[in-house]
Amino acid sequence: MFAELKYGTQFRIGTTEYEVLRQRDQELEVLNLTYDTKELLSIQDILAAYNEKNQSDKRLFFKQEIRERSDIEYDLTDYSKEEKDVMNKRYLVIEPIIKGQLRPSGIKSYIENYPEELKPNGNLSLASIYRWVKLWYKRECKLDLIPQKTGPKGHRVSNDVMKEVSTIIFKYGKQVEYITVRDQYNILESQLIDTNVTREDNDKLHVISESTFRRLQKKYDDSYERDKEILGRSQADLKHNGVRSTNRATRPLEVMELDWTPVDTLIVDFDLDEKFRPVLMYGMDQATDEPMGFNFIFKEQPDAGDWKQLILHCILPKTGIKEKYPKVEKEWTAYGVPQSILLDNAKVNDAKEVAEVCAALNIGLRYAEVEAGHQKGAVEQALGNLNHKAFQGLVGSLFSNTDEKGKYDAEAKATVDIKGLYHIAHIAIVDLVANNFNRGENVKGAPENVWRTALREMKVHPRLPYKREYLELIFSTTSTTRVIVPRGIELMGHFYFSDELNDLRKRLEREGKSRTVCVRHGSDMRVIYVKDEFNKRYIEAYIKDGGLVKKKIDKDYPIHAELLSYLTNKDGKAFNNFDSSHLGRARLAIEEIQEECRQEYKGVKRRKRSEQAARETIASATEGVPSAEIPSIEESITIQILSDSCDKNGLSSSKSVKNNNDSILAGPIPGELCVDHVDLDKLAEEWGTSRKGIL
């Protein structure tokens, strides 16, 4: 999982392969395997290649090597055969448990079916198994399973008498009011005599002497509670424990201390005109006081995700600092996976996710004792120095206490934004802390120089994961699901896109599968990780510039999830608070105009029909119309009325119309058509089927 820049380590930058031969101060002598030549490479250039993301031809890749862990050999010459036999039998009992082959639910059945001849000392119990497992995990050493040699057990004073003695000692040892030892003994003596009244002669309690009671009282009396109430906790600790020194680490990356504190200044967002008091999370190497990394958050207390981002920054190399922050003068070379991490014993620091990530990287996670700040005093002192050196002198300072602040209006005077805060923090950590001479008791000299010297003299090679993406992925904080669309993935009001993400979308569409995928991200929202279920891997997607430009966010600096969520929620709040009542009125106005246009159009069509009707003459059954006004009827056309007896197959060429009585009606004079006193209904009854004929 991890690689070290030491002898034999092979890596590739682009298409060129190298093998490390030895280290020369801040350079590595390497063998160029591609051209079979020796070269000198700067460690900073190698770390910059490790951090490279955009150009694959300048990126570093380690050659992964898997080494089997060798078993630890123990010296058993000082132990007898019987002790070694018990040790081996105990180990055989707990071996399935420590290897994960036996679940807790099956331990009882495992004990019942365990062979009698293999049981240590002929018996086996559930409590014994858990005790042996606990002994094993202390050092993972079989020697801890050997039975310990103990001295004589019990006291010469009987158990019944000892109960009475303990009651007296604990009762008067805790109360603040002082009772002399002789008075306590007299009370004990009277109680033993009263108890013997009800006992048989052979069962009476032995009344111990005053000197024996004094020895027991001196041995078991604990006046800490009384001293704490009288003297206070600090003086009581000093009286009982004395001045205790911390067992400090002696090698770089042996112990890394982490802590956090509110920054004693306010920062302002120029565009939003919002004031924030950031919280600084800080990590340092205990052996050299070298700063390892930091993280700014914009809430009152950190959570598991914030701790994971701090540890990630501590592990990764710090490259490109002078390009982003040109006012930083010195170098900052701290990086690497620590052996253990020391945290404050606070509720906000106890996170299961942090423990799981540290376990995955084989990092020990320890917590200081309750109210034992001396166990991690180095990082607490460092945070105080950073606040004093870097932030309390800024415009908008909150000072260390209210007396110093007075009537100073920090909120009105704050002028530093987030970019300036990061720039100031890098100057403070790199120039004022890492490269400043330390005259402390434990570390003398500049921490940066002490760090480099300790790495070289103690031959410590900082470890790095084979792939930076793997480290960033396991330190991702939040997991959610999103749908891939042609524009990418939308998260917190912004779209994320990459070529690999687009290929994944097209493959899912082609295969007819759901485009809903799992998305993971940390507190820095510049990149997210999308799970590819088919290839069992995560691919990266990067935030688009469009929304960032609109919100005036610089992508070269970390984009905090809190800030991005705040901006998105603010846009939503502005939308919800927007007075949209005029929109409904506008819609009604559009509908009114539409109805007016419809009515006007109906009027125009009605007027056009009236004008057309006025131009055309319509025949009237009562008044008639001149035939000259009917251009469709010609003079050669006559209408002949045929009766049922008439030959319907033949039509005579005549301009007259005959009725059934062969009566001839005179035709109308051309130009005149007069219909007067004609019973049309009767006439219709007399008419039969008629045909038109052209004569």
Secondary structure, DSSP 8 states (H G I E B T S, - for coil): -EEESSTT-EEEETTEEEEEEEEETTEEEEEETTTTEEEEEEHHHHHHHHH--S-GGG-EEE--------------TTS-HHHHHHHHHHHHHHHHHHTT-S-GGGHHHHHHTS-GGGSGGG---HHHHHHHHHHHHHHS-GGGGS-------S-SS-HHHHHHHHHHHHHHHHSSS---HHHHHHHHHHHHHHHHTTS-GGG------HHHHHHHHHHH---HHHHHHHH-HHHHHHHHH-S-------STTSEEEEEEEE-SB-EEETTTTEEE--EEEEEEETTT--EEEEEEESSSS--HHHHHHHHHHHHS---SHHHH-TT--S--------SEEEE---GGG--HHHHHHHHHTT-EEEE--TT-GGGGHHHHHHHHHHIIIIITTSTTB--SSHHHHTT--HHHH----HHHHHHHHHHIIIIIIITS-EE-SS-EE-HHHHHHHHHHHTT---EEES-HHHHHHHT--EEEEEE-BTTBEEETTEEEE-HHHHHHHHHHHHTT---EEEEEE-SBTTEEEEEETTTTEEEEEEE-HHHHHHHT--TTS--BHHHHHHHHHHHHHHHHHS--HHHHHHHHHHHHHHHHHHHHHHHHHHHHHHHHHHHS----TTT---GGG-TT--TTEEEE---TTS-TT-----SSEE-TT--EE----TT-----S--HHHHHHH----EEEE-
